Amino acid sequence: MTSIETAHLKAATDAFGHGKLTRNLSTSSLKNSLSKLAVTPLDVTKPVAKLHANLNFVPAKIPRKRRLQMLVVALWSVMIVITTVTFLFLCTIPSLWPFLAAYLVWELYIDRAPNHGGRPSKWFKSSTFWRYFADYYPASGALATFATEATGFSEAFPGITPHLLTLVSNFKMPFYRDILLALGICSVSKQSCSNILKAGSGSAITIVVGGAAESLSAHPGTADLTLRKRLGFIKIAIQHGADLVPVFSFGENDIYQQMANEKGTTVYALQRKFQAIFGFTLPLFHGRGLLNYNLGLMPYRRRIIAVIGKPIRVEKCEKPSIEEIKRVQEKYIAELMRIWNAYKDEFAKTRLRELSIID
């Protein structure tokens, strides 16, 4: 039964009483009953009007700084689209074809920067663009902390050069790949990890361990980590004698609202199938818009705090056993739990449940 049908039945019941209807109604009582029914409002609100009424629009006058922060985040949110469209536009200019062809050959077959530490630019990482990006939330998450100087990482940890790692496929995208390389972002391949760690003291890699699978569990107020089966990064750390430093970002799951996709649902099954085929997944989410606060694809302004834990010392071993890897993993998980328990009441006040290791 639809809501309108329910409203109609309720109106009829209120007008004629809860007893059985009879054919012996007087003219006056029937007229009175029909008049009551006629003035009963029906729930026929138009969807567009209802949506408009629920939108919380941005005021006409907001500080210039906040507008710039919003613009920067909006640009970064669609940077892949911008760079792709730019490349395709340049392809429409015949005189540029030789240069574009040379660029593609260099990108696909010659350039080894994605597996060798990138091409970090101190100027680019320290630019005002990234300060506006970090101040939008405000954030000290993975990108802002480990790929830029927006949060002052090099001052807080002198002598350490972090390299945030991402999917290999990102380095197949013209122009976008060059932005990533200028930030010191590299491929998450095993060879890339090994090359960076071999570069010497102070060279560090930053891996978002849960990856695409964990993004499907990212709902506001939750902290469900995909970690139990992730042993590769621990093995690499042991093979190179590199300390493991757990980092937990409070608030990252709060910047978007994701469609319900619990295990067993059709949505979840389709997302995992997509991930199996393409190597990444597409969470169905929404955030805010440029002109409103509650509908769009931009992230909400929610504080993100990255807490860096205590280093976990490891003994170098070329061929660590599975028992040794799991022993180090337990220490890693224990340090994550310590961070959570120490800071949850300060940085996760609106949590719906406690930190959970789901896979």
C-alpha positions, 0 to 999 in steps of 0.5 A, spaced: 500 500 500 502 506 498 503 512 502 497 516 498 493 510 499 494 510 506 492 517 507 486 516 503 484 510 507 485 514 514 481 520 511 475 516 510 476 512 517 476 519 520 470 522 517 465 516 517 467 513 524 471 507 525 464 502 525 461 499 519 458 504 513 451 503 512 446 505 507 441 509 512 445 516 512 441 522 513 442 527 508 445 532 513 450 527 516 452 525 509 454 532 507 457 534 513 462 527 512 463 529 505 465 536 507 470 534 512 473 529 507 474 535 502 478 539 507 483 533 509 490 535 506 493 529 502 500 528 502 502 530 494 508 534 495 512 534 489 519 530 489 523 536 486 520 541 491 521 536 497 528 536 495 529 543 494 526 544 501 531 539 504 537 542 501 541 547 506 544 552 501 550 556 502 549 563 504 551 568 499 556 571 504 562 567 506 569 569 507 573 569 501 578 564 505 573 559 505 571 559 498 578 558 496 578 552 500 572 549 497 574 551 490 581 547 491 578 541 494 573 541 488 578 542 483 582 536 486 576 532 487 575 532 479 583 532 477 582 526 474 577 528 469 580 535 468 587 532 466 583 527 462 579 532 458 585 537 457 589 531 454 583 529 449 582 536 447 590 537 446 589 531 441 584 535 437 590 539 435 594 536 429 600 540 430 601 537 437 600 530 435 608 528 435 609 531 442 603 527 445 605 521 441 612 522 444 609 523 451 605 517 451 611 513 449 615 516 454 610 515 460 608 508 458 615 505 456 621 509 458 619 513 465 621 509 471 619 514 476 613 511 479 617 505 481 623 509 484 621 515 488 617 519 484 619 526 482 618 530 488 618 538 488 619 541 494 616 547 491 609 544 489 608 540 495 609 547 499 604 551 495 598 555 498 594 550 494 595 544 499 594 549 505 587 551 502 586 543 501 588 541 508 584 547 511 578 545 508 576 540 513 581 541 516 585 535 515 592 531 517 590 525 513 594 521 508 594 526 502 595 532 506 600 529 511 605 524 507 604 527 500 604 535 501 607 540 506 600 543 508 601 540 515 608 541 516 611 534 516 618 535 514 619 540 520 615 535 525 619 529 523 626 532 520 630 527 516 624 522 513 622 523 506 615 519 506 612 516 499 605 515 499 603 509 495 597 508 490 594 504 485 599 502 478 593 504 474 593 512 476 600 512 473 597 511 466 593 517 466 596 523 462 598 529 466 595 526 472 601 522 473 605 528 473 602 531 479 602 525 483 610 524 481 611 531 483 608 530 490 612 524 491 607 519 490 609 512 487 606 506 485 604 501 490 607 495 487 612 490 490 618 493 486 616 500 488 616 499 495 623 495 495 626 501 491 624 506 496 626 502 502 633 501 499 634 508 497 637 509 504 636 511 511 630 516 512 626 513 506 619 511 508 613 508 504 606 510 506 601 505 505 593 505 505 593 498 507 585 497 507 585 499 500 579 498 495 576 493 500 576 497 506 573 503 502 566 499 502 566 499 509 567 506 510 561 509 513 560 515 518 561 513 525 565 507 524 572 504 524 572 497 520 579 496 518 581 491 513 587 488 515 587 481 518 589 478 511 594 484 509 601 481 510 605 483 504 607 490 507 609 486 513 613 481 509 616 487 505 618 491 512 621 485 515 625 483 508 628 490 509 629 491 516 624 497 516 620 499 522 613 499 522 609 505 524 602 505 525 598 511 523 590 512 524 586 517 521 580 519 525 574 522 521 576 520 514 570 515 514 565 521 516 567 526 510 562 522 505 555 518 506 555 511 503 549 507 501 547 501 505 552 496 502 552 490 508 555 484 506 550 479 503 546 485 499 546 486 491 550 492 492 555 489 496 556 483 491 556 488 485 561 492 488 566 486 490 565 484 483 567 490 480 573 490 484 575 483 482 575 485 475 578 492 475 582 492 481 578 498 484 571 499 487 566 504 486 563 506 493 556 509 492 556 515 496 554 523 496 557 529 500 556 536 499 555 541 493 558 547 491 552 551 493 549 547 498 551 543 504 548 536 504 547 534 496 553 533 492 560 529 490 564 534 495 567 531 501 563 534 508 567 539 512 569 534 517 576 534 521 581 529 520 586 527 525 592 523 523 595 520 529 602 517 528 603 511 533 610 508 536 615 505 531 615 497 531 622 494 531 623 488 526 629 484 525 631 484 518 630 477 515 630 475 507 625 470 508 621 471 514 616 465 516 609 466 516 609 465 524 614 471 524 610 475 520 603 474 524 607 475 530 609 482 528 602 483 525 599 482 532 604 488 535 602 492 529 594 491 531 596 492 538 599 499 537 593 501 532 588 499 538 592 503 543 591 509 539 584 508 538 583 507 545 587 513 547 584 518 542 577 515 541 574 520 546 577 526 543 577 525 536 571 520 535 566 523 540 560 521 535 562 514 533 557 509 533 561 503 535 568 501 537 574 500 532 573 493 529 578 488 524 573 485 519 578 482 515 
